Amino acid sequence: MYTQNDIAIMYLDTLGLTHKHFTEVLKILKNPSDIFINSARKNIIDLLPSGSLERLDILGYNSVEELVTKDLEKFNITAVTIASSMYPDILKNIADPPVVLYTKGDINLLSKNKIGIVGTRTPTNYGRDVANKFTKDLSDAGLVTVSGLSYGIDTCVAVSTLEAKGKTIAVLAGGLDNVYPAQNTELSKKIEQNGLLVSEYRPYVRPRQYSFIRRNRIISGLSLGVFVVEAGRKSGATSTAAFCLEQNRELFVLPGNITSPQSYGTNDLINEMPDCFTITSSQILDRLNIKPKQTKKQTKLQLDVFSLKIVECLKNGELHFDEICKQVNSNASELASTLTMLEILGVVKKSTSNFYQLVF
């Protein structure tokens, strides 16, 4: 299954090399597998931890292969090294690509068109609604969604993609043997069956604060562009936006309530780069030159005059039941039954404290 070049890279990955040293080693060697040839590796001795090359001689190739693959087999993980034909070119071309992607699920998704969708771990109802709506629209257009499997927007993205029968990739900040946060373990299993889990870390490596930031460069690196839903200042989502710009990806940002901490970061991004202002999924598809898939025409809803009056008064935003009642000049009983009907039809939705709003 793995070539000698793959095994060599996977062995090097166990040594804890910095990206700089890893790059230097691969530049010096004609092929990564040359580490198994004494005469070819003399120039890399100083770049590797003491005793690591001698260990190769003691173990021999077969034992090294068993060493680097046994934990992967145990957890049903597939490694895609930077030397593999399955490694995505779009990721290979960033400044510091991961040398190995450890995966569970459908690795063919690595070659598909992808969109990163990220945001705060504590989204507002507005943020959740937009994340769910855009995720379904972009999935329906054939894009694979990419996120981080954290709380909040990441979870919304994964769940909404699966509900839309789309494909999603979750990039983790630690080894795939132990999902973090633990509450998303069941969700990760569903993603493994209908998408792909990815990490640059081998099994048994636990997430650290820095590894979440490192993960974000992979989310943007895999994607044609990144959509930021809600984000506070100096947040993980804004760091993903920064990687997105460094990597020459398209950046899309949702405007938010100027008094909401969850929108401070997104509104700052829009203020600095007005072109990233995004309020429709079609803006994203147009910029990425993605044509929506043809779908069967839905039956146009035929609403009566009273229902249309309700829709018209909600166009400027959500309203309390009493305010709607006042604007449409109706009694409470008639309004309640009509709103219930509109909810069933998917035209309006009821939020907290008896407020109503139009569905996107």
Secondary structure, 3 states (H helix, E strand, C coil): CCCHHHHHHHHHHCCCCCHHHHHHHHHHCCCHHHHHCHHHCHHHHHHCCCCHHHHHHHHCHHHHHHHHHHHHHHCCCEEEECCCCCCCHHHHCCCCCCCEEEEEECHHHHHCCEEEEECCCCCCHHHHHHHHHHHHHHHHCCCEEEECCCCCHHHHHHHHHHHCCCCEEEECCCCCCCCCCHHHHHHHHHHHHHCEEEECCCCCCCCCHHHHHHHHHHHHHCCCEEEECCCCCCCHHHHHHHHHHHCCCEEEECCCCCCCHHHHHHHHHHHHCHHHECCCHHHHHHHCCCCCCCCCCCCCCCCCHHHHHHHHHCCCCCEEHHHHHHHHCCCHHHHHHHHHHHHHCCCEEECHHHEEEECC
